[in-house]
C-alpha cells in the first residue's frame, strides 16, 4: 500500500477539528462533567468528539494507529502505535475545565506521526475559529496565512504561556519569572493553544510541565515549521517520541523563538535547587 499523501491527512485533520467545534459549541453550557482517576475534568462532549474523530480516522486509514486522550491506553488503537508507521495523536477537547466552567477558550489538537515524529499538525480554537496547521517541510499557517515565531529584542515586554500545575519545578520556575522584569505571564488553560500561539507570535514563549503527548504533538510541528525551537525544560530534544512509553506520562516542554528559548533555558538551568 502506498503512503497516504500528507495533504490528504492534513485535510482530514482540519475537517475533524472543525467538526469538533460544531459538537462542542452545540453542547456548550449543557455538558455533563465528571472527574477522571487523576482528578482532571472530562465531559460527555470530550467523549462525543473523540468518538467522531476516531471513527473517521479508522474508516479512512485502517492501517494507521491512534492515540487519543480520553481512551485508556490501547483501547481505541486500530493498530499497535509501536508497530504502525503512522500514528494519529488526538486531544479532542483541550481546556476541558474551561469548557465545563463556561469559559470560552478551548481547542482540538490532531497530529500525525511518521516513525514517531509529527508530519501533520492541526490545532483549532473553537470560539475564535483560529485554525493552525503545519505539514513537515511546508511551513506553519493560521487560517491559511503563513505564521512565524516572534523574535523581539530583549528590551521589550514578553508574553509567556505558563501552566496551571503546581509541581515543585513549576513553582520554582514561575517564582523566578514573576520576578523578572519584562516577563508577563499568561495561562489560557490549554497547552495546545499556548504552542500554537507561540508559533503565530502571539506568545513569545511557553512552558509546560504536566503535559502529555496529545498536548504537544501538533504543537511541536507548528513551532518548528514557524522557525522556533521546542525542547524539554532542560534543553533535551522531544523527538522522536517514545511510543513504547505510557502516553499518560508527563512530556514537559519549553518553546519559543531561538533567542527567547535560549534565555528561558538559561534561567531554568540557573534555578537554585529545592530545599
HUTAKA-V812703 format. One record per pair of residues at least 24 apart in sequence whose ideal C-beta (glycine too) atoms are under 8 Angstrom apart, sorted by sequence separation. I is the first residue (numbers start at 0). GAP is how many residues later the second one is. D is the distance in whole Angstrom. If there is no record, write none. Layout:
{{I	GAP	D} {I	GAP	D}}
//
This chain:
{{45	24	5} {63	24	6} {65	24	7} {67	24	7} {87	24	6} {88	24	6} {157	24	6} {159	24	7} {161	24	7} {162	24	7} {190	24	4} {191	24	8} {194	24	3} {198	24	5} {208	24	7} {216	24	7} {229	24	7} {22	25	6} {23	25	7} {60	25	7} {86	25	7} {87	25	8} {156	25	5} {157	25	6} {158	25	5} {159	25	6} {160	25	6} {161	25	5} {163	25	6} {190	25	7} {193	25	8} {194	25	8} {197	25	6} {200	25	8} {229	25	4} {22	26	5} {49	26	8} {85	26	6} {86	26	4} {155	26	7} {156	26	8} {157	26	7} {159	26	7} {160	26	7} {191	26	7} {195	26	6} {198	26	7} {199	26	7} {206	26	7} {228	26	7} {60	27	8} {85	27	7} {154	27	8} {156	27	6} {158	27	6} {160	27	7} {191	27	6} {194	27	6} {198	27	4} {227	27	6} {228	27	7} {41	28	6} {85	28	6} {153	28	8} {162	28	7} {190	28	7} {194	28	6} {197	28	8} {212	28	6} {227	28	6} {228	28	7} {19	29	5} {22	29	7} {84	29	6} {86	29	7} {88	29	8} {198	29	7} {227	29	5} {228	29	5} {84	30	6} {160	30	8} {197	30	6} {226	30	7} {227	30	7} {230	30	7} {234	30	5} {56	31	5} {229	31	8} {233	31	8} {19	32	7} {222	32	5} {228	32	4} {232	32	8} {18	33	6} {19	33	7} {56	33	8} {160	33	3} {213	33	7} {219	33	8} {227	33	7} {228	33	8} {18	34	8} {160	34	8} {172	34	6} {212	34	5} {218	34	8} {230	34	7} {233	34	7} {234	34	8} {194	35	7} {211	35	6} {215	35	6} {232	35	5} {233	35	7} {15	36	7} {53	36	7} {160	36	7} {211	36	6} {214	36	7} {218	36	7} {15	37	5} {52	37	6} {160	37	7} {169	37	8} {211	37	7} {215	37	5} {211	38	7} {212	38	6} {52	39	6} {169	39	5} {210	39	7} {211	39	6} {15	40	6} {49	40	7} {168	40	6} {209	40	5} {210	40	6} {15	41	7} {208	41	7} {210	41	6} {49	42	4} {160	42	5} {166	42	6} {209	42	8} {210	42	6} {48	43	4} {158	43	7} {159	43	7} {166	43	7} {208	43	5} {11	44	7} {48	44	6} {158	44	5} {159	44	6} {160	44	7} {161	44	8} {162	44	7} {164	44	5} {207	44	6} {11	45	7} {46	45	8} {158	45	6} {159	45	5} {160	45	3} {161	45	6} {162	45	5} {164	45	4} {206	45	8} {207	45	5} {45	46	5} {157	46	5} {159	46	7} {160	46	7} {162	46	5} {206	46	7} {45	47	5} {157	47	7} {159	47	7} {160	47	8} {162	47	7} {205	47	7} {206	47	5} {11	48	6} {44	48	6} {63	48	8} {162	48	7} {205	48	8} {206	48	8} {148	49	6} {204	49	7} {205	49	5} {42	50	7} {45	50	6} {148	50	6} {204	50	6} {205	50	7} {149	51	4} {204	51	3} {8	52	8} {146	52	6} {148	52	6} {151	52	7} {203	52	6} {204	52	8} {42	53	6} {146	53	4} {147	53	6} {149	53	8} {203	53	7} {41	54	6} {44	54	7} {141	54	8} {146	54	7} {149	54	5} {40	55	5} {52	55	8} {148	55	8} {204	55	5} {39	56	7} {40	56	5} {42	56	7} {203	56	5} {204	56	7} {3	57	6} {39	57	8} {42	57	5} {52	57	7} {197	57	5} {206	57	7} {141	58	5} {194	58	8} {197	58	6} {40	59	5} {48	59	7} {139	59	5} {204	59	6} {3	60	8} {139	60	8} {172	60	8} {194	60	6} {193	61	8} {0	62	7} {190	62	8} {32	63	8} {131	64	4} {168	64	7} {133	65	8} {129	66	7} {32	67	4} {131	67	6} {30	68	7} {124	68	6} {131	68	7} {23	69	6} {30	69	6} {122	69	5} {122	70	7} {27	71	7} {124	71	8} {19	72	6} {122	72	7} {19	73	7} {28	73	6} {122	73	4} {27	74	8} {148	74	7} {23	75	7} {27	76	8} {8	77	8} {148	77	5} {147	78	5} {148	78	5} {146	79	5} {147	79	5} {148	79	4} {139	81	8} {2	82	8} {3	82	7} {23	82	7} {139	82	5} {104	83	6} {106	83	5} {108	83	4} {139	83	8} {104	84	7} {105	84	6} {133	84	8} {104	85	7} {106	85	5} {135	85	7} {139	85	4} {102	86	7} {106	86	5} {131	86	8} {134	86	8} {138	86	5} {139	86	4} {20	87	7} {133	87	5} {137	87	7} {138	87	8} {176	87	8} {179	87	7} {19	88	4} {104	88	7} {133	88	5} {136	88	8} {106	89	8} {135	89	7} {97	90	8} {131	90	6} {133	90	8} {134	90	8} {176	90	7} {16	91	5} {97	91	5} {133	91	4} {175	91	6} {15	92	8} {16	92	8} {96	92	6} {97	92	7} {133	92	8} {16	93	6} {94	93	7} {15	94	6} {94	94	5} {172	94	8} {94	95	4} {122	95	5} {172	95	6} {175	95	6} {93	96	5} {120	96	7} {121	96	6} {122	96	7} {12	97	4} {93	97	7} {120	97	4} {12	98	8} {93	98	4} {94	98	7} {120	98	7} {172	98	7} {12	99	7} {93	99	7} {117	99	5} {120	99	7} {122	99	7} {171	99	5} {117	100	7} {120	100	4} {171	100	8} {24	101	6} {90	101	6} {119	101	7} {120	101	5} {23	102	5} {24	102	8} {117	102	6} {118	102	7} {157	102	7} {171	102	7} {8	103	5} {20	103	6} {110	103	8} {117	103	4} {19	104	7} {112	104	7} {120	104	8} {159	104	8} {16	105	5} {20	105	4} {108	105	6} {153	105	8} {5	106	8} {16	106	8} {17	106	6} {19	106	7} {108	106	7} {110	106	4} {150	106	4} {167	106	6} {12	107	6} {16	107	4} {110	107	4} {148	107	7} {149	107	6} {150	107	7} {13	108	6} {20	108	7} {108	108	7} {109	108	6} {148	108	4} {150	108	6} {12	109	4} {108	109	5} {110	109	8} {150	109	8} {153	109	7} {8	110	8} {9	110	5} {13	110	8} {108	110	7} {110	110	7} {149	110	8} {8	111	5} {9	112	7} {5	113	6} {17	113	7} {5	114	6} {16	114	7} {13	117	6} {13	119	6} {12	120	8} {93	121	7} {117	121	8} {116	122	5} {9	123	6} {90	123	4} {115	123	7} {116	123	5} {88	124	6} {89	124	6} {90	124	6} {115	124	4} {116	124	7} {9	125	6} {88	125	5} {114	125	7} {115	125	5} {115	126	7} {115	127	5} {6	128	7} {88	128	4} {112	128	7} {5	129	5} {88	129	8} {5	130	7} {112	130	8} {68	143	7} {68	145	5} {66	146	7} {67	146	7} {66	147	7} {86	156	7} {81	161	5} {80	162	5} {81	162	5} {72	173	7} {72	174	6} {72	175	7} {66	176	8} {66	180	5} {37	210	8}}
//
